[in-house]
Amino acid sequence: MIYQDVSTRDFSGAQRFMSEENGNIKIIECPRDAMQGIHQFIPTEIKAAYINHLLDVGFDTIDFGSFVSEKAIPQMRDTAAVLPLLKISSSTKLLSIVANFKGAEIACQLDEISFLGYPFSISEQFQLNNTNSTRENSLKTIQQIQSLVLQSKKKLVVYISMAFGNPYGEEWNSDIAAFWITKIAGMGIEIMALSDTVGVAEAEDVSSIFGTMSKEFPAIEFGVHLHCRPDNWRNKTEAAYRSGCRRFDAAINGYGGCPMANDSLVGNLATENLIQFLDEKNCVTGIDRIRFNKAVDYAATVFNGAL
């Protein structure tokens, strides 16, 4: 899907400025999430070329890679090799995912990286599967990484995985979600992304949890990382937006998602859909539509032969 060029649209008058309702929109493009589950290895040069296209678009942040176990995520084993090939702009920042303190140490040594992302799961089973750690031990890891990133003048983004439910039959409700989020908030974390890891969230859950947490912790920047089906992306996105969310993770064409979803239709929120949605709300996103279309074109080179 190629996004229609609307760069000449008339934004005169009140539409020229972001209202208090629109807020300051941040789009975090996630090629790492889009690529990590692909079994066929994508060459380092192609990864870097794709991310360079994305760096030209005007996204707030690019979730470009991860420093995790090569055995667990073989697609991301070349993250360190990709980094020197990138033409980093002054306006778009880089985020890398880490799953333990060792990965954080590596990422913190790299000046090009502004954000480290750590996945903390409300589901004990998923935390064990994803990071080989219990929730309680993961809280300790967050505290250790937070101290490290502050020394390195970076920021830690905590992804609240399984924020809206899980596929394991474990008990979940909004109070349980709030319990763990409150613990993490007490560690001085400034950014959290509520993640619909397997696409089970209902719009009402998104509204309730996001609205409650953002009011409870106004100093924390809450965002959403939504995994969606083609028939429910809008309801979830609308629920987050109306609850005050102005930070959205997305991936071109909706590539990616959690392998445990066991449903090929459950992927990331498609960036094309998100931009169209935000246009309808008269939000200013800073996205260069022409360069975005070029990135969409190049995505075919990256993914069509690998999916």
ChimeraX attribute file (.defattr): number of C-alpha atoms within 10 A of each C-alpha:
attribute: neighborCount
match mode: 1-to-1
recipient: residues
	/A:1	10
	/A:2	14
	/A:3	16
	/A:4	12
	/A:5	13
	/A:6	11
	/A:7	11
	/A:8	6
	/A:9	7
	/A:10	9
	/A:11	12
	/A:12	8
	/A:13	7
	/A:14	9
	/A:15	13
	/A:16	12
	/A:17	14
	/A:18	15
	/A:19	13
	/A:20	7
	/A:21	12
	/A:22	18
	/A:23	15
	/A:24	14
	/A:25	18
	/A:26	19
	/A:27	23
	/A:28	24
	/A:29	28
	/A:30	27
	/A:31	22
	/A:32	23
	/A:33	24
	/A:34	23
	/A:35	26
	/A:36	22
	/A:37	19
	/A:38	17
	/A:39	12
	/A:40	13
	/A:41	14
	/A:42	18
	/A:43	12
	/A:44	19
	/A:45	13
	/A:46	15
	/A:47	25
	/A:48	20
	/A:49	18
	/A:50	22
	/A:51	28
	/A:52	17
	/A:53	20
	/A:54	26
	/A:55	26
	/A:56	19
	/A:57	20
	/A:58	21
	/A:59	21
	/A:60	19
	/A:61	21
	/A:62	26
	/A:63	25
	/A:64	27
	/A:65	27
	/A:66	28
	/A:67	23
	/A:68	21
	/A:69	15
	/A:70	12
	/A:71	9
	/A:72	13
	/A:73	16
	/A:74	16
	/A:75	22
	/A:76	27
	/A:77	20
	/A:78	17
	/A:79	19
	/A:80	16
	/A:81	13
	/A:82	20
	/A:83	20
	/A:84	11
	/A:85	15
	/A:86	18
	/A:87	14
	/A:88	17
	/A:89	12
	/A:90	7
	/A:91	11
	/A:92	17
	/A:93	19
	/A:94	21
	/A:95	26
	/A:96	25
	/A:97	25
	/A:98	23
	/A:99	23
	/A:100	21
	/A:101	17
	/A:102	12
	/A:103	18
	/A:104	26
	/A:105	16
	/A:106	12
	/A:107	25
	/A:108	23
	/A:109	11
	/A:110	12
	/A:111	10
	/A:112	15
	/A:113	20
	/A:114	20
	/A:115	22
	/A:116	26
	/A:117	22
	/A:118	26
	/A:119	23
	/A:120	29
	/A:121	27
	/A:122	25
	/A:123	26
	/A:124	18
	/A:125	17
	/A:126	22
	/A:127	20
	/A:128	14
	/A:129	13
	/A:130	15
	/A:131	20
	/A:132	14
	/A:133	19
	/A:134	17
	/A:135	20
	/A:136	10
	/A:137	11
	/A:138	21
	/A:139	17
	/A:140	12
	/A:141	19
	/A:142	23
	/A:143	16
	/A:144	14
	/A:145	25
	/A:146	23
	/A:147	15
	/A:148	18
	/A:149	20
	/A:150	12
	/A:151	11
	/A:152	16
	/A:153	11
	/A:154	18
	/A:155	23
	/A:156	26
	/A:157	24
	/A:158	26
	/A:159	23
	/A:160	25
	/A:161	25
	/A:162	26
	/A:163	32
	/A:164	24
	/A:165	25
	/A:166	25
	/A:167	15
	/A:168	10
	/A:169	8
	/A:170	11
	/A:171	10
	/A:172	15
	/A:173	12
	/A:174	15
	/A:175	10
	/A:176	14
	/A:177	22
	/A:178	18
	/A:179	11
	/A:180	18
	/A:181	20
	/A:182	14
	/A:183	11
	/A:184	19
	/A:185	17
	/A:186	10
	/A:187	14
	/A:188	14
	/A:189	18
	/A:190	17
	/A:191	18
	/A:192	24
	/A:193	23
	/A:194	23
	/A:195	26
	/A:196	26
	/A:197	30
	/A:198	26
	/A:199	27
	/A:200	20
	/A:201	21
	/A:202	15
	/A:203	17
	/A:204	13
	/A:205	19
	/A:206	27
	/A:207	20
	/A:208	14
	/A:209	21
	/A:210	25
	/A:211	19
	/A:212	14
	/A:213	17
	/A:214	17
	/A:215	13
	/A:216	12
	/A:217	15
	/A:218	10
	/A:219	13
	/A:220	16
	/A:221	16
	/A:222	24
	/A:223	26
	/A:224	27
	/A:225	25
	/A:226	29
	/A:227	29
	/A:228	26
	/A:229	19
	/A:230	13
	/A:231	8
	/A:232	15
	/A:233	21
	/A:234	17
	/A:235	15
	/A:236	23
	/A:237	25
	/A:238	18
	/A:239	20
	/A:240	26
	/A:241	24
	/A:242	14
	/A:243	18
	/A:244	19
	/A:245	24
	/A:246	21
	/A:247	23
	/A:248	23
	/A:249	24
	/A:250	31
	/A:251	27
	/A:252	23
	/A:253	19
	/A:254	23
	/A:255	25
	/A:256	25
	/A:257	28
	/A:258	20
	/A:259	15
	/A:260	11
	/A:261	17
	/A:262	9
	/A:263	13
	/A:264	12
	/A:265	16
	/A:266	24
	/A:267	28
	/A:268	29
	/A:269	31
	/A:270	23
	/A:271	24
	/A:272	20
	/A:273	21
	/A:274	21
	/A:275	19
	/A:276	14
	/A:277	16
	/A:278	18
	/A:279	13
	/A:280	9
	/A:281	13
	/A:282	17
	/A:283	22
	/A:284	20
	/A:285	17
	/A:286	13
	/A:287	16
	/A:288	15
	/A:289	18
	/A:290	16
	/A:291	17
	/A:292	25
	/A:293	19
	/A:294	17
	/A:295	22
	/A:296	21
	/A:297	15
	/A:298	17
	/A:299	21
	/A:300	12
	/A:301	13
	/A:302	17
	/A:303	15
	/A:304	8
	/A:305	9
	/A:306	13
	/A:307	11
